[in-house]
Amino acid sequence: MKRRFCSVLALALAAGCASYSGAGLVPGQSLVEDVRAAMGEPTMVRELPDGDQVLWYSKLPYGRESYAARIAPDGTLVSLEQRLTPENIAKLRPNESVADDVLDILGPPYRRFKFPFKDRESWEYQLWTTPERQTLYVEVSPDNVVRAVYQLYDRDTRRLFP
């Protein structure tokens, strides 16, 4: 039994070796194959008008990170960055930005849900904020326009009553 446990543990550790931070990847030198080997299969791939593509690596919900690996048409890594930052969130403008802007700036949301009495869909992104964690909500109307962008403190997951 102990031997079997060790084998399972070794496999789990080997499977977990893919690094979402992209350690060892060098923009301008690393290739798309290197990105996939280091980071695994992307959560989402977005094609850009200039021929580049962005491989998205989401660590949501609990990793609270979303990495964008931009790949040139020749397969070379152009940049690798964590996109769930205040600077990127500030680029989203209610009544101006569209759903594709959100996907291009922040990547895929953790989840989407429809409001029961409002004709909007909310996209949810967990954020690294201190001292308390927050969640970003982006409300998108049926015409794919961003209508609201706001952050709320995460609910307390501790039980209040036994």
Secondary structure, DSSP 4 states (H G I P E B T S, - for coil): -HHHHHHHHHHHHHHTT--TT-TT--TTT-BHHHHHHHH-S-SEEEE-TTS-EEEEEE-TTTT--EEEEEE-TTSBEEEEEE--SHHHHTT--TTT-BHHHHHHHH-S-SEEEE-TTSS-EEEEEEE--SSS-EEEEEEE-TTSBEEEEEEEEPPP-S-S--
